């Protein structure tokens, strides 16, 4: 068999590499897809999922798209929802005690009578959401956007509201005793029968 010159050998080596490399990469891709969790305790992790009363305690839901999800009465205690999308989701009566909701996107969502005791909602986007009767005791809401939200009869006792935006927010019967309100924006907020609300707005 005649000896191959150097350019021919180089081309053959390159062709062999092109054939081998895709086969070598496939297992890596397959492993990455197989490790992506799509369901926890029977609850599908996708938009408009129906997970009423689901057990999602300590669940890793970072960055998940759960827009329009039905999570009424779900147990999300200490769940990690940082950067998740909960736009239009229904979390009425949900347990979110100690949950991490930093930078969560949840405009026009329903949190009526939800427990958010000790939850971290720093920089959360909560515009026009309904928190009627929700409990935010000792929750962190620094620089959160609650513009035009409904906080009727909500408890924000000892909550951190520093630099939060509550412009046009309904604070009827809300309890803010001991809350930190440094640089909080209450412009046009409705504060009828609110305990602990600032009197100079």
C-alpha positions in Angstrom: 0.0 0.0 0.0 1.5 3.3 -1.0 2.5 5.7 1.8 0.2 8.7 2.2 1.7 12.1 2.0 1.4 14.5 4.9 -1.5 16.6 3.5 -3.6 13.5 2.8 -2.9 12.1 6.3 -4.0 15.4 7.9 -7.3 15.4 6.0 -8.0 11.8 7.0 -7.3 12.6 10.6 -9.6 15.6 10.5 -12.4 13.5 8.9 -11.9 10.9 11.7 -12.2 13.6 14.3 -15.5 14.9 12.7 -17.0 11.4 12.9 -15.8 10.6 16.4 -16.6 13.9 18.1 -20.4 14.0 17.7 -20.6 10.5 19.1 -18.5 11.6 22.1 -20.7 14.6 22.8 -24.0 12.7 22.7 -23.7 11.1 26.1 -23.0 14.5 27.7 -26.1 16.0 26.2 -28.2 13.0 27.1 -27.0 13.3 30.7 -27.8 17.0 30.9 -31.4 16.4 29.6 -31.9 13.5 32.0 -31.0 15.5 35.1 -33.5 18.3 34.4 -36.4 17.8 36.8 -39.8 18.3 35.2 -42.0 17.1 38.1 -41.8 17.1 41.9 -44.2 14.9 44.0 -46.6 14.7 41.0 -46.5 18.5 40.3 -45.5 19.4 36.8 -43.0 22.3 36.6 -44.4 24.2 33.6 -46.7 27.2 32.9 -50.3 26.8 33.8 -49.7 23.6 35.7 -52.4 22.4 38.1 -50.7 21.6 41.5 -53.4 22.5 44.1 -52.2 21.4 47.5 -48.9 20.1 46.2 -46.0 19.3 48.6 -43.1 21.4 47.3 -41.3 22.0 50.6 -37.6 22.9 50.0 -38.1 22.5 46.3 -35.5 24.0 43.9 -37.6 26.1 41.6 -34.9 28.7 40.7 -35.8 30.4 37.4 -38.7 28.2 36.7 -41.5 29.4 34.5 -44.7 28.8 36.5 -46.8 31.6 34.9 -50.5 31.0 35.5 -49.9 28.0 37.7 -52.6 26.8 40.1 -50.7 26.4 43.4 -53.6 27.1 45.8 -52.9 25.7 49.2 -49.5 24.3 48.1 -46.8 23.8 50.7 -43.8 25.8 49.4 -42.1 26.3 52.8 -38.5 27.1 52.4 -38.7 26.5 48.6 -36.2 28.3 46.4 -38.1 30.4 43.8 -35.4 33.0 43.1 -36.0 34.6 39.7 -39.0 32.3 39.0 -41.9 33.5 36.8 -45.2 33.4 38.7 -47.0 36.0 36.6 -50.8 35.4 37.0 -50.3 32.4 39.2 -52.8 31.5 42.0 -51.1 30.9 45.3 -54.2 31.5 47.5 -53.6 30.0 51.0 -50.1 28.7 50.0 -47.5 28.1 52.7 -44.4 30.2 51.7 -42.8 30.5 55.1 -39.1 31.1 54.8 -39.3 30.8 51.0 -36.6 32.5 48.8 -38.4 34.7 46.4 -35.7 37.2 45.5 -36.3 38.9 42.1 -39.4 36.7 41.5 -41.6 38.0 38.7 -45.2 37.7 40.0 -47.4 40.6 38.7 -51.2 40.1 38.8 -50.7 37.0 40.9 -53.0 35.8 43.7 -51.6 35.4 47.2 -54.8 35.8 49.3 -54.3 34.5 52.8 -50.9 33.0 51.9 -48.3 32.7 54.7 -45.1 34.5 53.8 -43.7 34.7 57.3 -39.9 35.2 57.1 -39.9 34.9 53.3 -37.3 36.8 51.3 -38.9 38.9 48.5 -36.0 41.3 47.9 -36.4 43.1 44.5 -39.6 41.0 43.8 -41.9 42.3 41.1 -45.4 42.0 42.6 -47.3 44.8 40.8 -51.1 44.6 40.9 -51.0 41.3 42.9 -53.6 40.4 45.5 -52.3 39.8 49.0 -55.6 40.2 50.9 -55.2 38.7 54.3 -51.6 37.5 53.6 -49.1 37.3 56.5 -45.7 39.0 55.8 -44.5 38.9 59.4 -40.7 39.5 59.5 -40.6 39.1 55.7 -37.9 40.9 53.7 -39.3 43.2 51.0 -36.4 45.5 50.3 -36.8 47.4 47.0 -39.8 45.1 46.1 -42.3 46.6 43.6 -45.8 46.4 45.1 -47.3 49.2 43.0 -51.1 49.0 42.8 -51.1 45.7 44.8 -53.9 44.8 47.2 -52.7 44.4 50.8 -56.1 44.6 52.5 -56.0 43.1 56.0 -52.5 41.9 55.4 -49.9 41.6 58.2 -46.5 43.2 57.6 -45.5 43.3 61.3 -41.7 43.7 61.6 -41.3 43.4 57.8 -38.5 45.1 56.0 -40.0 47.5 53.5 -36.9 49.7 52.9 -37.0 51.3 49.5 -40.0 49.2 48.5 -42.5 50.7 46.1 -46.2 50.8 47.3 -47.5 53.5 44.9 -51.3 53.3 44.6 -51.3 50.2 46.8 -54.4 49.3 48.9 -53.5 49.2 52.6 -57.0 49.0 54.0 -56.8 47.4 57.5 -53.2 46.5 57.0 -50.9 46.1 60.1 -47.4 47.5 59.7 -46.4 47.7 63.3 -42.6 47.7 63.7 -42.0 47.5 59.9 -38.9 49.2 58.5 -40.1 51.9 56.1 -36.9 53.8 55.3 -37.3 55.4 51.8 -40.4 53.4 51.1 -42.7 55.0 48.5 -46.3 55.3 49.6 -47.3 57.8 47.0 -51.1 57.6 46.4 -51.5 54.5 48.6 -54.9 54.1 50.2 -54.3 53.6 54.0 -57.8 53.5 55.6 -57.7 51.8 59.0 -54.0 50.9 58.5 -52.0 50.3 61.7 -48.4 51.6 61.5 -48.8 53.3 58.2 -46.9 56.6 57.8 -49.0 59.7 58.5 -46.9 62.0 56.4 -48.0 60.8 53.0 
